[in-house]
Amino acid sequence: MRWSLSLRFSVEASFQPSPGPLDPLPRIHPAFRAPRRITITVPYVAHQRLLQRSEREGRSLSNLMAFLLESAVADEPGFPPPPPS
């Protein structure tokens, strides 16, 4: 059985293409940033572990996944730091 999980997280809304693959994305005022929706497929066991963790932390599965994705790319070179909370 395959599970599908929809996630919403913030990405830069638009930018001018640049020649280099790791060129930083332009800074866009936070008021103009829009969350983007993605869909991923995860193995059953991973889905169950993520559900358990989200329940343990008292957050939605979507919120947990957005947090984990943002944390995973936070230190990537070429990306601006996340906006202050």
PyMOL commands that set and color helices and strands:
alter all, ss='L'
color gray80, all
select helices_A, chain A and resi 30-32+44-57+61-73
alter helices_A, ss='H'
color red, helices_A
select strands_A, chain A and resi 3-10+35-42
alter strands_A, ss='S'
color yellow, strands_A
deselect
rebuild
show_as cartoon
